[in-house]
């Protein structure tokens, strides 16, 4: 794939430099490869996100007003190493501890855990909440094994708002766990993205197939199905989300009168045209079940270079989560007025 870059081995560092510039002075690069807000108040419970680069504008674009305080940035499709996690932790800490919030991938878990141990050796209290919204990656009774995908956007938005008023790390941890529990996603992929350093695809799939439930790096999903129409695929995807809510006693079925946040995400090359065609079918599906859409996000926010595919994320709201959703937020990735 043609990409307008310089040195393929410096892509992660140069994109971070560009991201800092996009914030127009509100954020700064810290250490090797971290981005941090400049105006974190003293005494605030800090929120740190992070993960591999190459999925822009997340995670590192979710640092901002009423969002995350900082992000630890890995190389392309690679977890940030422990030293970068530590530098980011020290940069955001303001005396009340730091909550780590990131996707449930083995490399990220290992490196953030080591980073947390290093931080605690320096007297910084750290808690971790993993995002595991991908319903196709494990059954509901093994939620802790699921991957984190596009549901991270509403989750980080809500937890970012909660962090502005949280009086303790315990309080913020509880809010984050609730936001994760109430958010479920399903994705599909039609063609791969590529690795900038090599130009090689991240996975392979036949031209006439769709990877139902495939992860954002090309991880296996539920099945490979024949290419179909937006109106046929959309309810098939949403059935998986609704079935998962219904099967999980911790959260319960989505039904008449329930309010939700809806996020239709493009994985990179899937166009806004396609997302909107699917969105109209999503709204019809939800309306037929009496589910009320409180707010809608649509667009390429959780990407994998030029990967073709999209995902649907649904957050089941209650009064507490709605309160975290309502405050405005501003960042390169997502802004809510």
MARZAKE-999596 format. One record per residue (C-alpha): residue number from 1; y negated, x, z negated. Coordinates in nm, 4 decimals. Layout:
! residues N
<site k="NUM" yy="Y" xx="X" zz="Z"/>
...
! end
This chain:
! residues 337
<site k="1" yy="0.0000" xx="0.0000" zz="0.0000"/>
<site k="2" yy="-0.3502" xx="0.1212" zz="0.0826"/>
<site k="3" yy="-0.5627" xx="0.1723" zz="-0.2284"/>
<site k="4" yy="-0.9187" xx="0.3012" zz="-0.2539"/>
<site k="5" yy="-0.8680" xx="0.5628" zz="-0.5247"/>
<site k="6" yy="-0.9214" xx="0.9349" zz="-0.5823"/>
<site k="7" yy="-0.6485" xx="1.1320" zz="-0.7576"/>
<site k="8" yy="-0.3467" xx="0.8976" zz="-0.8054"/>
<site k="9" yy="-0.2713" xx="1.0698" zz="-1.1354"/>
<site k="10" yy="-0.6184" xx="0.9947" zz="-1.2740"/>
<site k="11" yy="-0.6325" xx="0.6250" zz="-1.1897"/>
<site k="12" yy="-0.6026" xx="0.5015" zz="-1.5514"/>
<site k="13" yy="-0.8792" xx="0.7313" zz="-1.6735"/>
<site k="14" yy="-1.1159" xx="0.6531" zz="-1.3878"/>
<site k="15" yy="-1.0646" xx="0.2774" zz="-1.4079"/>
<site k="16" yy="-1.1439" xx="0.2950" zz="-1.7819"/>
<site k="17" yy="-1.4664" xx="0.4814" zz="-1.7014"/>
<site k="18" yy="-1.5521" xx="0.2044" zz="-1.4565"/>
<site k="19" yy="-1.4668" xx="-0.0638" zz="-1.7115"/>
<site k="20" yy="-1.7037" xx="0.0929" zz="-1.9636"/>
<site k="21" yy="-1.9761" xx="0.0857" zz="-1.6974"/>
<site k="22" yy="-1.9028" xx="-0.2828" zz="-1.6297"/>
<site k="23" yy="-1.9900" xx="-0.3617" zz="-1.9930"/>
<site k="24" yy="-2.3481" xx="-0.2343" zz="-1.9416"/>
<site k="25" yy="-2.3726" xx="-0.0507" zz="-2.2712"/>
<site k="26" yy="-2.1953" xx="-0.3019" zz="-2.4969"/>
<site k="27" yy="-1.8744" xx="-0.0968" zz="-2.5145"/>
<site k="28" yy="-1.7941" xx="0.2720" zz="-2.5101"/>
<site k="29" yy="-1.5022" xx="0.4997" zz="-2.4367"/>
<site k="30" yy="-1.3559" xx="0.6573" zz="-2.7499"/>
<site k="31" yy="-1.1254" xx="0.9586" zz="-2.7564"/>
<site k="32" yy="-0.8711" xx="1.0055" zz="-2.4810"/>
<site k="33" yy="-0.8382" xx="0.6519" zz="-2.3453"/>
<site k="34" yy="-0.9715" xx="0.3745" zz="-2.5679"/>
<site k="35" yy="-1.2535" xx="0.1241" zz="-2.5235"/>
<site k="36" yy="-1.4411" xx="-0.0113" zz="-2.8261"/>
<site k="37" yy="-1.7334" xx="-0.2447" zz="-2.8951"/>
<site k="38" yy="-2.0465" xx="-0.0758" zz="-3.0228"/>
<site k="39" yy="-2.1518" xx="-0.3539" zz="-3.2625"/>
<site k="40" yy="-1.8528" xx="-0.4175" zz="-3.4907"/>
<site k="41" yy="-1.9947" xx="-0.5397" zz="-3.8243"/>
<site k="42" yy="-1.9155" xx="-0.3617" zz="-4.1483"/>
<site k="43" yy="-1.6508" xx="-0.5445" zz="-4.3499"/>
<site k="44" yy="-1.5000" xx="-0.7185" zz="-4.0485"/>
<site k="45" yy="-1.1229" xx="-0.7564" zz="-4.0106"/>
<site k="46" yy="-1.0764" xx="-0.5697" zz="-3.6830"/>
<site k="47" yy="-0.8748" xx="-0.6886" zz="-3.3823"/>
<site k="48" yy="-0.7156" xx="-0.4252" zz="-3.1586"/>
<site k="49" yy="-0.5345" xx="-0.5107" zz="-2.8359"/>
<site k="50" yy="-0.3829" xx="-0.2843" zz="-2.5741"/>
<site k="51" yy="-0.1130" xx="-0.2005" zz="-2.3268"/>
<site k="52" yy="-0.0531" xx="-0.0350" zz="-1.9945"/>
<site k="53" yy="-0.3220" xx="-0.0121" zz="-1.7306"/>
<site k="54" yy="-0.2641" xx="-0.1611" zz="-1.3872"/>
<site k="55" yy="-0.2850" xx="-0.5232" zz="-1.5045"/>
<site k="56" yy="-0.6622" xx="-0.5493" zz="-1.4948"/>
<site k="57" yy="-0.8727" xx="-0.7210" zz="-1.6069"/>
<site k="58" yy="-0.6450" xx="-0.7524" zz="-1.9140"/>
<site k="59" yy="-0.5977" xx="-0.6154" zz="-2.1796"/>
<site k="60" yy="-0.8832" xx="-0.3750" zz="-2.1775"/>
<site k="61" yy="-1.1225" xx="-0.6273" zz="-2.0304"/>
<site k="62" yy="-1.0779" xx="-0.8568" zz="-2.3307"/>
<site k="63" yy="-1.2993" xx="-0.6450" zz="-2.5543"/>
<site k="64" yy="-1.6230" xx="-0.8299" zz="-2.6129"/>
<site k="65" yy="-1.8168" xx="-1.1013" zz="-2.7920"/>
<site k="66" yy="-1.5832" xx="-1.3167" zz="-3.0052"/>
<site k="67" yy="-1.2853" xx="-1.1342" zz="-2.8530"/>
<site k="68" yy="-1.1138" xx="-0.8049" zz="-2.9370"/>
<site k="69" yy="-1.3019" xx="-0.5200" zz="-3.1034"/>
<site k="70" yy="-1.1211" xx="-0.2537" zz="-2.9045"/>
<site k="71" yy="-0.8276" xx="-0.1700" zz="-2.6806"/>
<site k="72" yy="-0.5847" xx="0.1195" zz="-2.6604"/>
<site k="73" yy="-0.5162" xx="0.1951" zz="-2.2956"/>
<site k="74" yy="-0.1946" xx="0.3330" zz="-2.1528"/>
<site k="75" yy="-0.1307" xx="0.4875" zz="-1.8153"/>
<site k="76" yy="-0.0388" xx="0.2634" zz="-1.5208"/>
<site k="77" yy="0.2369" xx="0.0244" zz="-1.6381"/>
<site k="78" yy="0.2958" xx="0.2451" zz="-1.9444"/>
<site k="79" yy="0.2318" xx="0.1849" zz="-2.3132"/>
<site k="80" yy="-0.0545" xx="0.3714" zz="-2.4797"/>
<site k="81" yy="0.0874" xx="0.6701" zz="-2.6711"/>
<site k="82" yy="0.0566" xx="0.6785" zz="-3.0526"/>
<site k="83" yy="-0.2390" xx="0.9198" zz="-3.0546"/>
<site k="84" yy="-0.4425" xx="0.6799" zz="-2.8414"/>
<site k="85" yy="-0.3412" xx="0.3869" zz="-3.0638"/>
<site k="86" yy="-0.4578" xx="0.5883" zz="-3.3654"/>
<site k="87" yy="-0.7924" xx="0.6834" zz="-3.2101"/>
<site k="88" yy="-0.8591" xx="0.3194" zz="-3.1226"/>
<site k="89" yy="-0.7567" xx="0.2049" zz="-3.4708"/>
<site k="90" yy="-0.9926" xx="0.4493" zz="-3.6413"/>
<site k="91" yy="-1.2738" xx="0.3482" zz="-3.4070"/>
<site k="92" yy="-1.2532" xx="-0.0266" zz="-3.4822"/>
<site k="93" yy="-1.1673" xx="-0.0159" zz="-3.8543"/>
<site k="94" yy="-1.4486" xx="-0.1430" zz="-4.0808"/>
<site k="95" yy="-1.2867" xx="-0.1480" zz="-4.4257"/>
<site k="96" yy="-1.0790" xx="-0.4690" zz="-4.4049"/>
<site k="97" yy="-0.7831" xx="-0.3470" zz="-4.2006"/>
<site k="98" yy="-0.6818" xx="-0.3807" zz="-3.8361"/>
<site k="99" yy="-0.4633" xx="-0.6386" zz="-3.6638"/>
<site k="100" yy="-0.2649" xx="-0.5184" zz="-3.3621"/>
<site k="101" yy="-0.2108" xx="-0.7923" zz="-3.1025"/>
<site k="102" yy="-0.0197" xx="-0.7053" zz="-2.7862"/>
<site k="103" yy="0.2713" xx="-0.7995" zz="-2.5595"/>
<site k="104" yy="0.6307" xx="-0.7669" zz="-2.6733"/>
<site k="105" yy="0.7569" xx="-0.4707" zz="-2.4684"/>
<site k="106" yy="0.9775" xx="-0.1976" zz="-2.6110"/>
<site k="107" yy="0.7464" xx="0.0931" zz="-2.5263"/>
<site k="108" yy="0.4386" xx="-0.0808" zz="-2.6656"/>
<site k="109" yy="0.6197" xx="-0.1791" zz="-2.9846"/>
<site k="110" yy="0.7472" xx="0.1745" zz="-3.0433"/>
<site k="111" yy="0.4123" xx="0.3441" zz="-2.9794"/>
<site k="112" yy="0.1983" xx="0.0923" zz="-3.1682"/>
<site k="113" yy="0.4392" xx="0.1111" zz="-3.4636"/>
<site k="114" yy="0.4040" xx="0.4892" zz="-3.4723"/>
<site k="115" yy="0.0272" xx="0.4497" zz="-3.4387"/>
<site k="116" yy="0.0295" xx="0.2095" zz="-3.7330"/>
<site k="117" yy="0.2236" xx="0.4581" zz="-3.9439"/>
<site k="118" yy="-0.0272" xx="0.7312" zz="-3.8592"/>
<site k="119" yy="-0.3163" xx="0.4989" zz="-3.9430"/>
<site k="120" yy="-0.1667" xx="0.4031" zz="-4.2765"/>
<site k="121" yy="-0.1277" xx="0.7726" zz="-4.3611"/>
<site k="122" yy="-0.5062" xx="0.7857" zz="-4.3231"/>
<site k="123" yy="-0.5559" xx="0.4868" zz="-4.5518"/>
<site k="124" yy="-0.6008" xx="0.2147" zz="-4.2875"/>
<site k="125" yy="-0.4034" xx="-0.1056" zz="-4.3427"/>
<site k="126" yy="-0.2480" xx="-0.2386" zz="-4.0224"/>
<site k="127" yy="-0.0597" xx="-0.5569" zz="-3.9341"/>
<site k="128" yy="0.1074" xx="-0.6411" zz="-3.6033"/>
<site k="129" yy="0.1518" xx="-0.9717" zz="-3.4219"/>
<site k="130" yy="0.3499" xx="-0.9622" zz="-3.0979"/>
<site k="131" yy="0.2804" xx="-1.1952" zz="-2.8072"/>
<site k="132" yy="0.6035" xx="-1.3490" zz="-2.6731"/>
<site k="133" yy="0.5018" xx="-1.6481" zz="-2.4618"/>
<site k="134" yy="0.7427" xx="-1.6022" zz="-2.1657"/>
<site k="135" yy="0.9956" xx="-1.8854" zz="-2.2073"/>
<site k="136" yy="1.2257" xx="-1.7434" zz="-1.9379"/>
<site k="137" yy="1.2933" xx="-1.4129" zz="-2.1100"/>
<site k="138" yy="1.4918" xx="-1.5404" zz="-2.4116"/>
<site k="139" yy="1.5910" xx="-1.8759" zz="-2.5669"/>
<site k="140" yy="1.3677" xx="-2.0457" zz="-2.8243"/>
<site k="141" yy="1.5892" xx="-1.9364" zz="-3.1143"/>
<site k="142" yy="1.5336" xx="-1.5724" zz="-3.0104"/>
<site k="143" yy="1.1580" xx="-1.5894" zz="-2.9562"/>
<site k="144" yy="1.1089" xx="-1.2435" zz="-3.1013"/>
<site k="145" yy="1.2888" xx="-1.1006" zz="-2.7954"/>
<site k="146" yy="1.0605" xx="-1.2648" zz="-2.5387"/>
<site k="147" yy="0.8074" xx="-1.0833" zz="-2.3211"/>
<site k="148" yy="0.4345" xx="-1.1320" zz="-2.3474"/>
<site k="149" yy="0.2719" xx="-1.2522" zz="-2.0243"/>
<site k="150" yy="-0.0385" xx="-1.4491" zz="-1.9259"/>
<site k="151" yy="-0.0565" xx="-1.6543" zz="-2.2461"/>
<site k="152" yy="-0.2207" xx="-1.3486" zz="-2.3959"/>
<site k="153" yy="-0.5567" xx="-1.4634" zz="-2.2547"/>
<site k="154" yy="-0.5952" xx="-1.7833" zz="-2.4614"/>
<site k="155" yy="-0.4228" xx="-1.6137" zz="-2.7542"/>
<site k="156" yy="-0.6663" xx="-1.3197" zz="-2.7633"/>
<site k="157" yy="-0.9572" xx="-1.5632" zz="-2.7188"/>
<site k="158" yy="-0.8517" xx="-1.7703" zz="-3.0203"/>
<site k="159" yy="-0.7622" xx="-1.4737" zz="-3.2405"/>
<site k="160" yy="-1.0867" xx="-1.3023" zz="-3.1435"/>
<site k="161" yy="-1.2802" xx="-1.6044" zz="-3.2658"/>
<site k="162" yy="-1.0724" xx="-1.6195" zz="-3.5832"/>
<site k="163" yy="-1.1481" xx="-1.2538" zz="-3.6515"/>
<site k="164" yy="-1.5199" xx="-1.3293" zz="-3.6766"/>
<site k="165" yy="-1.4746" xx="-1.5314" zz="-3.9961"/>
<site k="166" yy="-1.1396" xx="-1.4125" zz="-4.1355"/>
<site k="167" yy="-1.1792" xx="-1.2982" zz="-4.4935"/>
<site k="168" yy="-0.8652" xx="-1.0885" zz="-4.4977"/>
<site k="169" yy="-0.5994" xx="-0.9313" zz="-4.2808"/>
<site k="170" yy="-0.3538" xx="-1.1920" zz="-4.4118"/>
<site k="171" yy="-0.5765" xx="-1.4707" zz="-4.2848"/>
<site k="172" yy="-0.6157" xx="-1.3212" zz="-3.9377"/>
<site k="173" yy="-0.2441" xx="-1.2449" zz="-3.9123"/>
<site k="174" yy="-0.1634" xx="-1.6093" zz="-3.9884"/>
<site k="175" yy="-0.4077" xx="-1.7327" zz="-3.7240"/>
<site k="176" yy="-0.2582" xx="-1.4967" zz="-3.4654"/>
<site k="177" yy="0.0987" xx="-1.6044" zz="-3.5398"/>
<site k="178" yy="-0.0032" xx="-1.9672" zz="-3.4999"/>
<site k="179" yy="-0.1771" xx="-1.9032" zz="-3.1669"/>
<site k="180" yy="0.1336" xx="-1.7256" zz="-3.0371"/>
<site k="181" yy="0.3702" xx="-1.9986" zz="-3.1595"/>
<site k="182" yy="0.1664" xx="-2.2672" zz="-2.9838"/>
<site k="183" yy="0.1497" xx="-2.0867" zz="-2.6467"/>
<site k="184" yy="0.4248" xx="-2.0885" zz="-2.3829"/>
<site k="185" yy="0.4252" xx="-1.9532" zz="-2.0261"/>
<site k="186" yy="0.6409" xx="-1.9394" zz="-1.7160"/>
<site k="187" yy="0.5864" xx="-1.7286" zz="-1.4063"/>
<site k="188" yy="0.7197" xx="-1.6769" zz="-1.0561"/>
<site k="189" yy="0.6996" xx="-1.3840" zz="-0.8161"/>
<site k="190" yy="0.7238" xx="-1.3740" zz="-0.4372"/>
<site k="191" yy="0.6529" xx="-1.0090" zz="-0.3578"/>
<site k="192" yy="0.5941" xx="-0.6924" zz="-0.5646"/>
<site k="193" yy="0.2920" xx="-0.4938" zz="-0.6607"/>
<site k="194" yy="0.2950" xx="-0.1181" zz="-0.6176"/>
<site k="195" yy="0.2544" xx="0.1938" zz="-0.8271"/>
<site k="196" yy="-0.0692" xx="0.3783" zz="-0.7362"/>
<site k="197" yy="0.0784" xx="0.7245" zz="-0.7971"/>
<site k="198" yy="0.3636" xx="0.6723" zz="-0.5512"/>
<site k="199" yy="0.2771" xx="0.3728" zz="-0.3369"/>
<site k="200" yy="0.6252" xx="0.2368" zz="-0.4058"/>
<site k="201" yy="0.6888" xx="-0.1301" zz="-0.4941"/>
<site k="202" yy="0.7549" xx="-0.2288" zz="-0.8535"/>
<site k="203" yy="1.0620" xx="-0.4319" zz="-0.7504"/>
<site k="204" yy="1.2349" xx="-0.5828" zz="-0.4474"/>
<site k="205" yy="1.2916" xx="-0.9456" zz="-0.3527"/>
<site k="206" yy="1.4013" xx="-1.1018" zz="-0.0251"/>
<site k="207" yy="1.1261" xx="-1.2496" zz="0.1894"/>
<site k="208" yy="1.2667" xx="-1.6020" zz="0.1674"/>
<site k="209" yy="1.3118" xx="-1.6089" zz="-0.2103"/>
<site k="210" yy="1.1016" xx="-1.6742" zz="-0.5208"/>
<site k="211" yy="1.1829" xx="-1.5073" zz="-0.8526"/>
<site k="212" yy="1.1707" xx="-1.8006" zz="-1.0957"/>
<site k="213" yy="1.0776" xx="-1.6732" zz="-1.4399"/>
<site k="214" yy="1.0342" xx="-1.3151" zz="-1.3213"/>
<site k="215" yy="0.8190" xx="-1.0964" zz="-1.5488"/>
<site k="216" yy="0.4889" xx="-0.9340" zz="-1.4546"/>
<site k="217" yy="0.6605" xx="-0.6009" zz="-1.3790"/>
<site k="218" yy="0.9486" xx="-0.7602" zz="-1.1875"/>
<site k="219" yy="1.1795" xx="-0.8104" zz="-1.4863"/>
<site k="220" yy="1.4645" xx="-1.0597" zz="-1.4274"/>
<site k="221" yy="1.3898" xx="-1.4282" zz="-1.4694"/>
<site k="222" yy="1.6009" xx="-1.7445" zz="-1.4616"/>
<site k="223" yy="1.7086" xx="-1.7245" zz="-1.0977"/>
<site k="224" yy="1.6050" xx="-1.6502" zz="-0.7420"/>
<site k="225" yy="1.5381" xx="-1.9711" zz="-0.5509"/>
<site k="226" yy="1.4532" xx="-2.0427" zz="-0.1868"/>
<site k="227" yy="1.0864" xx="-2.0328" zz="-0.0926"/>
<site k="228" yy="0.9438" xx="-2.3819" zz="-0.1338"/>
<site k="229" yy="0.6172" xx="-2.5761" zz="-0.1513"/>
<site k="230" yy="0.3570" xx="-2.5750" zz="-0.4282"/>
<site k="231" yy="0.4255" xx="-2.9384" zz="-0.5109"/>
<site k="232" yy="0.7989" xx="-2.8766" zz="-0.5445"/>
<site k="233" yy="0.7728" xx="-2.5513" zz="-0.7408"/>
<site k="234" yy="0.5062" xx="-2.6566" zz="-0.9897"/>
<site k="235" yy="0.7031" xx="-2.9285" zz="-1.1764"/>
<site k="236" yy="1.0120" xx="-2.7089" zz="-1.1760"/>
<site k="237" yy="0.8141" xx="-2.4421" zz="-1.3616"/>
<site k="238" yy="0.6495" xx="-2.6865" zz="-1.6002"/>
<site k="239" yy="0.9829" xx="-2.8454" zz="-1.6896"/>
<site k="240" yy="1.0845" xx="-2.5083" zz="-1.8373"/>
<site k="241" yy="0.7755" xx="-2.5027" zz="-2.0600"/>
<site k="242" yy="0.8120" xx="-2.8647" zz="-2.1729"/>
<site k="243" yy="1.1842" xx="-2.8195" zz="-2.2414"/>
<site k="244" yy="1.1074" xx="-2.5138" zz="-2.4530"/>
<site k="245" yy="0.8501" xx="-2.6930" zz="-2.6683"/>
<site k="246" yy="1.0948" xx="-2.9803" zz="-2.7176"/>
<site k="247" yy="1.3827" xx="-2.7509" zz="-2.8148"/>
<site k="248" yy="1.1884" xx="-2.5522" zz="-3.0743"/>
<site k="249" yy="1.1706" xx="-2.7233" zz="-3.4168"/>
<site k="250" yy="0.8890" xx="-2.4916" zz="-3.5229"/>
<site k="251" yy="0.6485" xx="-2.6522" zz="-3.2758"/>
<site k="252" yy="0.7949" xx="-2.9737" zz="-3.1329"/>
<site k="253" yy="0.7723" xx="-3.1566" zz="-2.8019"/>
<site k="254" yy="0.4569" xx="-3.2062" zz="-2.6003"/>
<site k="255" yy="0.3890" xx="-3.5765" zz="-2.5664"/>
<site k="256" yy="0.1453" xx="-3.8616" zz="-2.5313"/>
<site k="257" yy="-0.1987" xx="-3.7747" zz="-2.6680"/>
<site k="258" yy="-0.1354" xx="-3.4044" zz="-2.7254"/>
<site k="259" yy="-0.4208" xx="-3.1757" zz="-2.6214"/>
<site k="260" yy="-0.3565" xx="-2.8445" zz="-2.4481"/>
<site k="261" yy="-0.5242" xx="-2.5423" zz="-2.2992"/>
<site k="262" yy="-0.4081" xx="-2.4793" zz="-1.9434"/>
<site k="263" yy="-0.4143" xx="-2.1424" zz="-1.7677"/>
<site k="264" yy="-0.3105" xx="-2.1015" zz="-1.4033"/>
<site k="265" yy="-0.2893" xx="-1.7264" zz="-1.3419"/>
<site k="266" yy="-0.2569" xx="-1.5292" zz="-1.0193"/>
<site k="267" yy="-0.0546" xx="-1.2096" zz="-1.0463"/>
<site k="268" yy="-0.2791" xx="-1.0321" zz="-0.7975"/>
<site k="269" yy="-0.2537" xx="-1.1218" zz="-0.4302"/>
<site k="270" yy="-0.1897" xx="-1.4937" zz="-0.4717"/>
<site k="271" yy="-0.5158" xx="-1.6526" zz="-0.3656"/>
<site k="272" yy="-0.7441" xx="-1.8918" zz="-0.5477"/>
<site k="273" yy="-0.6549" xx="-2.1421" zz="-0.2751"/>
<site k="274" yy="-0.2900" xx="-2.1336" zz="-0.3847"/>
<site k="275" yy="-0.3770" xx="-2.1482" zz="-0.7541"/>
<site k="276" yy="-0.5956" xx="-2.4532" zz="-0.7011"/>
<site k="277" yy="-0.3315" xx="-2.6305" zz="-0.4937"/>
<site k="278" yy="-0.0897" xx="-2.5758" zz="-0.7829"/>
<site k="279" yy="-0.3520" xx="-2.6748" zz="-1.0398"/>
<site k="280" yy="-0.3915" xx="-3.0214" zz="-0.8901"/>
<site k="281" yy="-0.0157" xx="-3.0715" zz="-0.9217"/>
<site k="282" yy="-0.0150" xx="-2.9389" zz="-1.2790"/>
<site k="283" yy="-0.2842" xx="-3.1873" zz="-1.3793"/>
<site k="284" yy="-0.0871" xx="-3.4727" zz="-1.2242"/>
<site k="285" yy="0.2292" xx="-3.3630" zz="-1.4057"/>
<site k="286" yy="0.0506" xx="-3.3488" zz="-1.7407"/>
<site k="287" yy="-0.1273" xx="-3.6785" zz="-1.6817"/>
<site k="288" yy="0.2028" xx="-3.8549" zz="-1.6106"/>
<site k="289" yy="0.3174" xx="-3.7447" zz="-1.9570"/>
<site k="290" yy="-0.0036" xx="-3.8432" zz="-2.1326"/>
<site k="291" yy="-0.0923" xx="-3.4828" zz="-2.2174"/>
<site k="292" yy="-0.4669" xx="-3.4221" zz="-2.2288"/>
<site k="293" yy="-0.6101" xx="-3.0982" zz="-2.0869"/>
<site k="294" yy="-0.8832" xx="-2.9851" zz="-2.3236"/>
<site k="295" yy="-0.9855" xx="-2.6837" zz="-2.1119"/>
<site k="296" yy="-0.8682" xx="-2.5073" zz="-1.7959"/>
<site k="297" yy="-0.8643" xx="-2.1429" zz="-1.6897"/>
<site k="298" yy="-0.7720" xx="-2.0454" zz="-1.3357"/>
<site k="299" yy="-0.7733" xx="-1.7112" zz="-1.1587"/>
<site k="300" yy="-0.6312" xx="-1.3576" zz="-1.1429"/>
<site k="301" yy="-0.6632" xx="-1.2388" zz="-1.5048"/>
<site k="302" yy="-0.3135" xx="-1.1022" zz="-1.5775"/>
<site k="303" yy="-0.2183" xx="-0.9092" zz="-1.2662"/>
<site k="304" yy="0.0217" xx="-0.6427" zz="-1.1374"/>
<site k="305" yy="-0.1768" xx="-0.4818" zz="-0.8592"/>
<site k="306" yy="-0.1165" xx="-0.6801" zz="-0.5374"/>
<site k="307" yy="0.1873" xx="-0.8670" zz="-0.6691"/>
<site k="308" yy="0.2281" xx="-1.2166" zz="-0.5213"/>
<site k="309" yy="0.3052" xx="-1.4882" zz="-0.7726"/>
<site k="310" yy="0.1513" xx="-1.7014" zz="-1.0402"/>
<site k="311" yy="0.2143" xx="-1.8322" zz="-1.3889"/>
<site k="312" yy="0.1317" xx="-2.1367" zz="-1.5963"/>
<site k="313" yy="0.0430" xx="-2.1036" zz="-1.9646"/>
<site k="314" yy="0.0058" xx="-2.3976" zz="-2.2007"/>
<site k="315" yy="-0.1283" xx="-2.3848" zz="-2.5560"/>
<site k="316" yy="-0.0610" xx="-2.6881" zz="-2.7730"/>
<site k="317" yy="-0.3783" xx="-2.7445" zz="-2.9726"/>
<site k="318" yy="-0.4420" xx="-2.8740" zz="-3.3204"/>
<site k="319" yy="-0.7735" xx="-2.8886" zz="-3.5071"/>
<site k="320" yy="-0.7477" xx="-2.5291" zz="-3.6292"/>
<site k="321" yy="-0.6727" xx="-2.3787" zz="-3.2888"/>
<site k="322" yy="-0.9325" xx="-2.5982" zz="-3.1213"/>
<site k="323" yy="-1.1848" xx="-2.4588" zz="-3.3663"/>
<site k="324" yy="-1.0940" xx="-2.1061" zz="-3.2580"/>
<site k="325" yy="-1.1173" xx="-2.2018" zz="-2.8911"/>
<site k="326" yy="-1.4619" xx="-2.3648" zz="-2.8978"/>
<site k="327" yy="-1.6915" xx="-2.0656" zz="-2.9759"/>
<site k="328" yy="-1.8320" xx="-1.8942" zz="-2.6654"/>
<site k="329" yy="-1.6993" xx="-1.5535" zz="-2.5717"/>
<site k="330" yy="-1.7963" xx="-1.2870" zz="-2.3218"/>
<site k="331" yy="-1.6059" xx="-0.9982" zz="-2.1669"/>
<site k="332" yy="-1.5253" xx="-0.8470" zz="-1.8281"/>
<site k="333" yy="-1.1943" xx="-1.0369" zz="-1.8198"/>
<site k="334" yy="-1.2952" xx="-1.3788" zz="-1.9510"/>
<site k="335" yy="-1.6204" xx="-1.5476" zz="-2.0466"/>
<site k="336" yy="-1.6490" xx="-1.8936" zz="-2.2015"/>
<site k="337" yy="-1.9903" xx="-2.0545" zz="-2.2356"/>
! end
